[in-house]
Each structure stands twice: as structure tokens, then as C-alpha cells.
Amino acid sequence: MLYNPKLSKFLESYGIVLVVIVMMVVIALSRPDVFLTPQNLTNILKQNATLALVALGMFVVIVTAGIDLSVGSTLALSMVTLALASRMGLPWPVVLLIGPLVGIAVGLVNGIGLTWLKLPHPFIMTLGTLNAVRGIAYLVTEGAPISGLQPEVRYLGQAYYDLGIFAPPAGIPASLIVVAVCAIGLWFFLEKTSTGRHIYAIGGNPQAARVSGVNVNGVLILVYVISGFMAGLGGLLLAGRTDSGFPNAGLMLELDAIAAVIIGGASFFGGRGTVVGVLAGVLIMGLLRNGLNINNVSSFWQMVLIGVVIIFAVWIDVIRRRAAVRT
Amino acid sequence: MNGTAPPLLEARGIAKYFGAITALHDVNFHVGRGEVLGVVGDNGAGKSTLMKILSGLYQPSEGELVLDGRPVRFASPKEARRAGIEMVYQDFALAGNMPIYENIYMGREPGIKLGPLTIIDHKKAREMARSHLDNLHINVKSVDQNTEDLSGGQRQAVAIARATAFHAQLVIMDEPTAALAIKEVGKVLDLIRRLKDHGVAVIIISHRMDDIFYCCDRVIALYQGTNFAESPLAATSRNEVIGWIMGTKGHTESLAHDRLQ
């Protein structure tokens, strides 16, 4: 009765989306006057765009049973370098590229370090870069934020399209489109391409991937590059939204990203998870924060609740696995 | 060898050193088309090292491999596979989180090639997997089942299907029945004999005399890193082969391992 196979199958596919809908209903009922305003909804999307990108990158790493602790620092370094470049007066197309390129560079360091140094776990390599990259971000800025970006650089983080329907400042944020493009691209890559499938295979059984002729080290490097790229892109959005590059941006962001991925149903041990789940995980965290904010619950309680949600989400997963085994 | 046609694969004077350790020295053997060759030997006799050399995982320190009369050198398992040499591992080496059909075509996915990337034609891969499994008389509920949901015997069958999915000439099997339940051993051994009917040569490494005597044509024994003895299966006996494993020739009934003095 408790372990119904049909129900567990349904929950496996749509459960997480269901959770998002239930949360929205509950929050809407608690503050109907605030939650459903276009402005609030626009804000939720904008505020969580950066986390969504970083979580998508983290997800790819976690699918290989890895972890990338350096994403928060990478985001900060991307942000401050592009802000510096903007202040130096470099042409804006170059500045736009700098954020993602810095991310790719950090990802390469992570991936190459991990595979060449043969460190026992990516936790260690990326813990190293978490510290080192953050340090560099402080060094290049001497610890102070850099503000005043070119309008073109700010565009992706700040623009929104009211489509003639919404009253400003509400509308479809440009950052949502960035997230959508990345999510769809990533989904296609993971589901439809050989390399994407190899990422799952490595998470399931790296030995099987290796003997099947998969260049495991190459794929691992690529995975950390993707994660770095997403962090860099997230940095670009955040810089646009805040009109500055500050070296302490994205502190503990890696933990939020991991939480979103895990809440979204990906296995921490690799090989399992979906792009849709990750986006839902991000939304669950974002909605939780927003719902508590608009109900004037202190941010300390938000931390407690997010902690509970993480544990609860993984526990649900454990139950579901057990149900699957029993059928 | 005998006649004009060279054997499918011949190993000539293979040696492998790991630092000061000699894992293999002066190993010579051959296997013909559609032949099932059993390789026996005690732990540490060099069976696994030899198989890793044949499958391209290791490169020999000395000696050469001759495939179809031409010397070959495999820098990686990928190159060995390209030459038609496939390996089936004791632990099946399948990604349990992925469906049967994806495991079969992993690394060789059908679809549109874009540089290093293949856009996978999942539909075609499913169909190919289905017809290939049918060919080998392997029964599974669906090719979409994850391999972690299969029994040990089914997993081994999928691993063998993967090895033979692309015109394999030689399949090397490392202890193919070691991880199986007894009732599944027979099915896997029958599958191995079926490969022979498809003209595929098989090398089986096994400890289990039952396996060797059920499906091999010929058996060679490794002892302390070199080939010690060899015989067509019809011309030897279990006791003799067990004697070879322990490094004795001219084995007689009195030394049989299953007898108490």
C-alpha cells in the first residue's frame, strides 16, 4: 500500500514538479496580495538565474559522481575580472566573453589537476581552487567592489521584456532566457549526444566507460570546464544585476548549488538526475526563500528550513529507491 | 601453422615487466577462427596480464602479436576493438544506471557524427540492440531495462552482446562464470558456444574445469608467467590440466586434487 509501483513511477517523473506547484499554491495562499504580482515573480526568476546556471554546471559534475566546490569563487573571479575589464574600457563584446572564459579557465585547472595529479577525490582539488580562486579575486580587487559596468555588459543580468503586458519593472527577464537556452542545450547534450551519455556512464561505472573506449579523463575535464563556464556565465548575470563586481560574491554558493541539485533528485553518487529536476530544485529553494521573505520570516529560519528540505528531499529519494527495489 | 592459412591471432615471445617484476616471459600461443581456447593457470600465473595485453590495456615489453598474419600493436583497448578483439570482464563492466541498449553501444553509438560528438539515434540503437540480442537468443524484457535490474546471467549476456555487437573476430572472456549463480552458468556457456557458430573465436580464462571442458576446443596452461602446456581438449583430462596449473606434467590419478590419501 505504502510502496505503490505506479505511484512511485509517477512521482519519479513528475513528483518534483508537483512539489514546486504545491509550494506556489501554499505561498500564494499565505500572501495572495504579494506573491502573484508580476513584479515578485519577475524578481524570483531574476534572483535565481545565477543559482540556476551554477546548479546546472554543478549537476553535470555530480552526474559523474564528482563535486565542484570552486563555483562560488569562480563566479566571484569572473565577476571582478569582467568588471575590471569594463572599467579599463575594453570593448563590451570582449568584456562579455571574459566572465565565461575565466570560468572555463578555472574549470580546466580543476579538470586537469584532478586527472593529472590523480587526487583521490574532486572534493580536494576543488577545495583547493575554492580557496585559491577566491584569494585571487580579493587580490585583483584589493578586496573592494568595482562598480559601473557598460550598459551592454549589464544587459543580460538586468533587462526584461514586458511584452506590453506587464507593468515595469515586471516582465520576462533576459536572464531567464539565458537559463532556458543553457538548460535546453544541456538537456540535448546530456540526452542526445555520445559524450553526454558517457557522462552518465562514468557516474554509473567509470570502469565500464573506460573499457568501452570512453576517454574518461577527457570527459571529466570537459565536465569541470562546463561547470566553470556556467559559474562564469552566472557571474556575468550577477554582475549585470548588481552593476558591480565584488570579490565576496557567491560565498557558499557552491553549497546552494549542491543543495538545488540534490533537492532536484540527482544522486550524489552519480549517474542519476535530470535537467528539469535541477531547475525544479533551484525553484524550490528560490520559492522557499521568497515565501518566507514575503511572510517576514527571518533569514535564520530560512537556513533552518532549507537544511530540513535537503534532508527531506534525499529521504524521499531513499524511500523511492526502496520502492523500486521491491517491485 | 599447419596449412597455409595463418591463425587468427598469434602471440610470439610475449613478455611483460612491471619494474623489477616479471609478470610474463616468452609466452607463445595461437587461436584460430571460430576456435574456443581455454587459458588456465593459478592466481599470479599471468592470465590477467596476458589478457590485458591482448585487449590493448597493456603493451607487451617484448614480443609481438600477429593478427591475420600481420604484426599488430594496440596502444589502447579502442585500437584492439577496431581490429575486432573484444573483452568481456569478470564483473561485466556495465553501467548499471543505463539501459541495456546504451550499454551495448557505449563508445560506438549509432547516429550523426559531428567531430568528436555523435548525435545518438536512440531509436536505431534500440532496434539494433533488439535484433542483435535476438540473433544471440538472449531474452530480456526490454532493451530499455537498466542493467542493474538484471540477473547476473543476463548481465553477462549483455556484456557478451556488447562484445560481439560489431564484427568481433575474437572475444576474450575473463572468468565469464565466476560471478554467476550456478543455474545461470549453463546459459552463459551455451551462449559462448553459440558465438563459435557465428565464426567468432573465443579465449576463456577460467578456474572452473567445468567451463573449460564444456565449451573449449583446446586448452593452454600458464605457469609462473609462461605457457607451460597445451593440448586439444579431446587429448587431455581434468586431472592433467589441474596438474599443469600446479606446474606438474605427467599427472596421474594418484595426484588428483579431489582424492584424499
Contacts between the chains, C-beta under 8 A, distances in Angstrom:
chain1	res1	chain2	res2	distance
A	192	B	119	5.7
A	192	B	120	5.8
A	192	B	122	7.6
A	193	B	117	5.1
A	193	B	118	6.5
A	193	B	119	5.8
A	193	B	120	6.5
A	194	B	107	7.7
A	194	B	109	4.6
A	194	B	111	7.4
A	194	B	117	6.2
A	194	B	118	3.9
A	194	B	120	6.0
A	195	B	116	7.2
A	195	B	117	5.7
A	197	B	98	7.4
A	197	B	102	6.1
A	197	B	106	7.2
A	197	B	109	7.0
A	197	B	120	6.7
A	198	B	106	7.4
A	198	B	107	7.6
A	200	B	95	7.2
A	200	B	97	6.4
A	200	B	98	6.1
A	201	B	95	4.2
A	201	B	97	8.0
A	201	B	98	6.0
A	201	B	102	7.7
A	201	B	106	5.9
A	203	B	97	6.8
A	204	B	95	3.5
A	204	B	96	5.5
A	204	B	97	3.6
A	204	B	98	5.8
A	205	B	93	6.9
A	205	B	94	6.6
A	205	B	95	4.6
A	205	B	96	6.3
A	205	B	97	7.9
A	207	B	89	7.9
A	207	B	91	7.7
A	207	B	93	5.6
A	208	B	92	7.9
A	208	B	93	4.3
A	208	B	94	5.4
A	208	B	95	4.8
A	208	B	103	7.4
A	208	B	106	7.3
A	209	B	95	6.7
A	209	B	106	7.0
A	209	B	107	7.9
A	210	B	77	7.9
A	211	B	57	8.0
A	211	B	77	6.0
A	211	B	87	6.6
A	211	B	89	6.5
A	211	B	93	5.0
A	212	B	93	7.7
A	212	B	106	4.1
A	212	B	107	4.0
A	212	B	108	7.9
A	212	B	162	7.7
A	213	B	76	7.6
A	213	B	77	6.1
A	213	B	78	4.2
A	213	B	81	6.2
A	213	B	107	3.8
A	213	B	108	7.3
A	214	B	106	6.9
A	214	B	107	5.3
A	270	B	97	8.0
A	271	B	95	7.1
A	271	B	96	7.8
A	271	B	97	3.7
A	271	B	98	7.8
A	272	B	97	5.9
